């Protein structure tokens, strides 16, 4: 299954639209959002412009109401930390890296996605890969996101300005 991972949109609808267009062109089936969508307009834009399932965790900059998320049938909202089974893989999702420990307290993961630092990063410790897709909002860094093939394990960082 082809999955895109985004984080730290910070209401940058232009970059979000460009990323979602890439997702459509590349047959992305699901989307993981590691938080900091920020406002209601961006949340609605995300839901309306990505037809697949969206896995969403809360960032530290959200100003939309958590009850609002219930309006969108394609968004699975996890609160601060989430665990999902995606194509037979145990996937952890959070915004701030210190929450990775909370995910691991709930059980083993094959891969964990997080955001917050705005710096794209991949690290493997023991059998767990942790991935930060960077910032789609281009705050303090170039706009980036990640693409993951859950079947092959292929993971790529995408720089928005060169896709």
C-alpha positions in Angstrom: 0.0 0.0 0.0 1.3 3.4 -0.9 1.1 6.0 1.9 2.1 9.6 2.2 3.2 11.1 5.5 2.8 14.8 6.2 3.3 17.0 9.2 3.4 20.6 10.3 1.2 22.1 7.6 0.6 25.2 9.6 -2.3 26.3 7.3 -0.2 26.4 4.1 -3.0 25.4 1.7 -0.8 26.0 -1.4 1.7 23.4 -0.3 -1.0 21.1 0.9 -2.7 21.3 -2.4 0.5 20.6 -4.3 1.2 17.6 -2.1 -2.3 16.2 -2.4 -2.0 16.6 -6.2 1.2 14.5 -6.1 -0.7 11.9 -4.0 -3.4 11.6 -6.6 -0.9 11.3 -9.4 1.0 8.6 -7.6 -1.9 6.5 -6.4 -1.4 7.2 -2.7 -4.1 5.2 -0.9 -3.8 6.5 2.7 -2.3 9.6 4.4 -0.7 9.9 7.8 -0.7 13.4 9.3 1.6 13.9 12.3 -0.2 17.0 13.5 -0.1 20.8 13.3 -2.8 21.0 10.6 -3.7 24.1 12.7 -7.1 25.6 11.7 -10.6 24.3 10.7 -10.2 25.5 7.1 -7.1 23.4 6.6 -8.7 20.4 8.2 -11.7 20.6 5.9 -9.4 21.2 2.8 -7.5 18.0 3.7 -10.6 15.9 4.1 -12.2 17.2 0.9 -9.2 16.9 -1.3 -7.9 13.5 -0.2 -10.4 10.8 -0.8 -8.5 8.0 1.0 -8.3 7.4 4.7 -6.4 10.0 6.7 -4.7 9.0 10.0 -4.5 12.2 12.1 -2.9 13.0 15.5 -3.1 16.3 17.4 -0.2 18.7 17.2 0.7 21.4 19.6 -0.6 24.2 17.4 -4.1 23.0 16.6 -6.9 25.6 17.0 -9.7 23.5 15.5 -12.0 21.8 18.0 -11.4 18.1 18.4 -15.2 17.4 18.0 -14.9 19.0 14.5 -12.9 16.1 13.2 -15.9 13.8 13.7 -17.6 15.6 10.7 -15.1 14.0 8.3 -15.7 10.4 7.5 -12.3 9.8 6.0 -10.3 11.1 9.0 -9.4 8.7 11.8 -8.5 10.9 14.7 -6.2 9.5 17.5 -5.7 12.4 19.8 -2.1 12.9 20.9 -0.8 9.4 20.0 -2.1 6.7 17.7 -1.4 3.2 16.7 -2.8 1.7 13.5 -2.5 -1.5 11.7 -1.8 -0.6 8.1 -1.3 -3.5 5.6 -0.2 -5.8 8.4 2.3 -3.3 9.9 2.0 -1.9 13.4 2.4 1.9 12.9 2.8 4.5 15.6 1.9 8.1 15.0 2.5 11.2 17.2 3.5 14.8 16.9 6.2 15.5 19.4 9.1 13.0 19.6 8.9 12.6 23.3 5.5 10.9 22.8 7.2 8.0 21.0 7.7 6.4 24.5 4.0 6.5 25.0 3.4 4.7 21.8 5.9 2.0 22.7 4.2 1.5 26.1 1.1 0.4 24.1 3.0 -2.3 22.3 5.5 -3.0 19.5 5.7 -1.0 16.3 7.3 -1.7 13.0 7.6 2.0 12.2 6.7 5.3 14.0 6.0 8.6 12.3 6.3 11.9 14.2 6.6 15.6 13.5 7.1 18.9 15.5 10.8 19.5 14.8 10.2 20.4 11.1 13.5 18.6 10.2 13.1 15.5 8.1 14.8 12.6 9.8 14.9 8.8 9.7 16.5 6.6 12.3 16.5 2.9 13.0 17.1 1.7 16.6 16.8 -2.0 17.2 13.9 -3.1 15.0 12.0 0.2 15.0 12.3 2.8 12.3 11.3 6.4 13.3 10.5 8.9 10.6 9.9 12.6 10.7 8.6 13.8 7.2 9.6 17.4 8.0 7.3 20.4 7.5 4.8 20.7 4.6 4.2 24.3 5.7 7.9 25.2 5.0 8.4 26.7 8.4 12.1 27.1 9.1 12.9 24.4 6.5 12.0 23.6 2.9 8.6 22.0 2.5 8.9 18.2 2.7 6.9 15.1 3.1 7.5 11.3 3.0 6.2 8.5 0.8 6.1 4.9 2.2 5.3 1.6 0.5 4.2 -0.6 3.3 4.7 -3.7 1.2 8.2 -3.2 0.0 9.3 -1.0 2.9 10.6 1.7 0.5 10.6 5.1 2.2 11.4 8.3 0.4 11.7 11.9 1.5 10.1 14.3 -1.0 11.1 17.9 -1.3 8.0 19.8 -2.5 9.7 22.2 -4.8 11.2 19.4 -6.9 8.3 17.1 -7.3 
